[in-house]
Amino acid sequence: MKVLVIIPAYNESKSIEKVLMELKENNPSIDYLVINDCSKDNTKEVLDRINANYLDLPLNLGIGGGVQSGYIYAKENNYDIVIQLDGDGQHDSSYIKEAIKPIVNDEADCVIGSRFINNEGFQSSFLRRMGIKFLSFLIKFCCGVKIYDVTSGFRAVNREMIELFSYDYASDYPEPEAIVTASINGFRLKEFPVIMRERVEGESSIKSFKSIYFMIKVSLAIIIKRLSGKVRG
């Protein structure tokens, strides 16, 4: 199958080279595309220096818009599977083969790497874990699907979901809402255990002083998305 790794990057100049080196070492035959979301640091210069494959967005679209740009690229270039991988180094690309396997075996349409199945590695802060548990409960209540790590950005999807996400993908904090989108459109979701690393460089898009705002906004988005119904025929 034709596989593409999408790597959204915003101000990841200190980590992106290492991420790509590790990706190529672990998966030498898989294509990748870095989405440089109008970074203010020298991310673009690093990508040019190492001759990386990247899309340079003229405007900052945020994490959702950046990822959706990757899905549009994947659709237009006829990829069968897309893997999302963060540009900050938290995701271990050695898990990619395991993420793809359920899709290749037609056991799932979307596979999510979860740090909360075996509870190993970096687990995030206590407050964020509580927030993730609440969002997991809300998604289970609204959609009937239990996903433990609803904010994990380490995901693999098949061709049908590439089509869906190229058309419908949330712009802000999209990971929980994407689960709802997949669920209400009848796609099969599966989690598998991964060990994630703590961010060393840069900063998270979810800052602590925005955490309450984040929870309210995402909770409302989940409910509205569920009420809106499916987006495909």
N, C-alpha and C positions, 0 to 999 in steps of 0.2 A: 504494500500500500504506500501511497505517496503521503509523507508526513511532514508537517511544518511546525516548528517551535516558534511561538510568538513571545517576544520579550519586551514588555513595556518598560521604558526607561525615562525617568525625569531626574536630572541632576545625579546621575549614577557614575560619574567619571572615575571615582575611586574603586568601583567594584566591577564595572561592566567587562573589562578585559579579562579578569579572572573568571567571571561567569562563562564567558564564551570559550575560554581555554578549556575549562572543565567540561562544558557541553560537547566540544569537539572531541575531547579525549574519551568521554563516555559513550558518545553516539556519533561516530565519524561519518555515517552515511545519511544522517537526517538533516534536512534543510532547516534554516532558522531565519528569522527576520526580527531585528531590533526596531522598536517603534520609538524614535527619539521625539518625545512630546514637548518640543520647543524648550529644551533644557537651557537654564541660565548659566550653567558652568561649562566646562570644556568637554562634555560628553561627546559631542559631534567630532571634535578634534581627535579624541581617543579612537572613535569608530573609524575615522579616516586613516589614522596612523596604522591600525591593525588590519585595514582593508576588510572591514566587516560588512555584512549585508544589512542594510538598514533603510528605514523609511523616515525621512526628516519632515515632520509635520510643520507647516508654516505658522500654525496657531496652536496654543496649548488647549487640548481637548479634555484633559483630565484622564484618570485611569480608565474609565469606561469608554470614552471616545477613542483613546489610544488603542485599547484592546479590540474594539470594534473595527478600527482601521485594519488591524491584522486579519480579522475574520473576512473582511471584504476582499483583501488581497488573496487570502486562501481560497475563497469562492471563485474569484476570477481566474485563478491559476490551477483550479481543479484538484485541490488537495483532498485526500480522503480522511485524514486525521489532523487535528490541531491540538498542540499542547501549549498551555499557558505556563510561563516560567518567569518569576520575578527577576528584575535586573539588579537586585540588591544582594544576591548571594544567599538568601535564606533557604531557597529550594535546592535540593540535591538532585542534579540531573541524572545521577545513576539510577533513579527510580523510574525513569521514563519508560523503559521496556516493560516494567510491571504495570505502569499506568495504561499502556497501549493494549496489553494482552486481553483484557475483558472486551474491548471493542473489536479486536480482530476475531475473537471467539464468539462474537455476537451475544455476549452476556450483559452488555450495558451500552448505553449511548453516551453517557457522561461519567467519567471516573474522576474522583476527587481524592487528592492526597490529604490524609487526616493525621494531625499530631495528637488527637485525643482518643484514638483507639487503644494504643499501647501506652500512651502517656509517657513517651520517651523524648529526650531532647528538649529544646526550648519550648516552653508552654505559654509564653506571654505573661502579662501581669495578672494579678488576681481580679482586678476590676474588669479587664477585658475578657477574661475567661467567663466571668459572670454574665457579661453582656452577650457573649457568644452562646452561652447556654440558654439565655432568654430568647435569642433569635432562633435558635434551634427548636425550642419549644413552640414558638409562634409559627414557624414554617410547618412543623408537624401538625399543629392545630388547624392551620389553614389549608394544607395540601395533603396531609396524611403520609408524608414522607419524612423519615428520620435521618437527618444528616448532622453529625456531631460537630464537624469543623466547617461551619457555614461561611466563614470569612476566608477560607483557604483559597489562594489564587493559583494553586498548583493543580491544574485540571487537564484532562484530555477529553475531546469530543469527536464524534463521528461526522460524516459528511452532511447528514440531515441537520445536525445541530449547528454546523458551520453556516448552512443556509439560513437557519433561524436567527443566529446571533449576528450575522451580517446585516440583518434587517431590524432586529429588536435587541438592543443591549443597553442596560441602564448606564447613565453617564457618571453618576456619583456613587462611590462605594458599591459597585455592581455585583459583587460575589453572592450575597444572600438573595438578591432579587433575581439573579440568573438562575438560581436553583428553583425558584417559584416559576419562572418562565418555562424552564424545562419540564417541571412537574405537570403544570396545567396543560401543556401541549402533549402529554402522554409519553415523554421520554423516560427511559430507565436510568436511574442514577445509582452509583455504587461508590462506596468509600474503600480505601485501603490504607494501611498504616504507613506513615513516613516519619522520619526524624528531621525536623527543621532546625535551622541554625538561627541564632540571634543576630539581628542586624548589627553590623560593625560600623559601617559608614552611612552617612546620610540620615534622613529622618522619615518616619512613617507618615503616610498621608492622613492618618487618623491621629491627631494630637490630643493630649489628655484634656485640654480645656474645651475641646469640641465633643467629648465623649457623650454627654447628655444629648446634645443636638444630633449627633450621629445616631443614637439609639431611637430617638423620636422620629427622625427622618426615615430611617431604614424600616422601622416598624410600620409607619404609614405607607411607605412604598410597597411593602410586602402585602399589606391588606388591600391596597388599591389594585395592585397587579393581580391578586387572586380574584377580586371582584370583576376585573375587566375581562377575564376569560382568555381563551387561547387566541394566538395570533396567526395560526396557520390553518389551512383547510384540511 
